[in-house]
């Protein structure tokens, strides 16, 4: 049971980290990219980045149009 939990937690972390790092690289936000690679906190910063930063970027794009 412990091994299954570790595997599921690892997959969870890999999924969120990969998605968030991809978005940070596309947005040219190197500090977020490095932060998410260095600190593995069960996907919490990655989820924050994907949800809140994406909304902020959309608002900025709408203002610039």
N, C-alpha and C positions, 0 to 999 in steps of 0.2 A: 504494500500500500504506500509506503514511504517513497519508493522508487517511482511509482506512477505519479505521485504528487509532484515530485521534483521534475519529472519529464513534462508534465502539463504546465507547470510554472515556467519552465524554460521555454517552451513553445510560445506561451503567452508573451513573455518578455521579448523573444526574437521577433514575433509578429509586430508588436507595437514599436519596437526600436527601429526595425527596418523601414516601416512606413513613415515614421517621423523623421528619420535621417534622410530619407529620399526627398520628402517635402522640404526639409531645411536646406538641402543641397540645391534643389531647384530654385528656392527663394534666395539663394546666396547668403544664408544666415549661418556663417561658420561657427559662431559661438554656440548656437543651439546644437549644431551638429556634433561638436566636440563634447558638449555637456552630456548629450544623450548617449554617446559612445562610452564615456568614462563612468557615469553614474547609472547603475542599474537598480532602479527603485520600483520594480514590479510594474513598470509601464505607466506609472502615474505622471511623470513629467511629459512623457510622450503623448499621452491622451490629452493632457492640458495643451500641449503645443498644437496637436492636430485640430483640436476643437476651437480653442480661443484665438490662436494666431491665424488660422485659416479665415475665421470670420473677420478679423481685423484687416487682413490682406484684401479680402473681397470689398470691404468698405472703402479702403484706400483706392482700389482700382476704380470703383464707382465714382469717387470724388474726382479722380484725375481724368475721367472720360468726358 
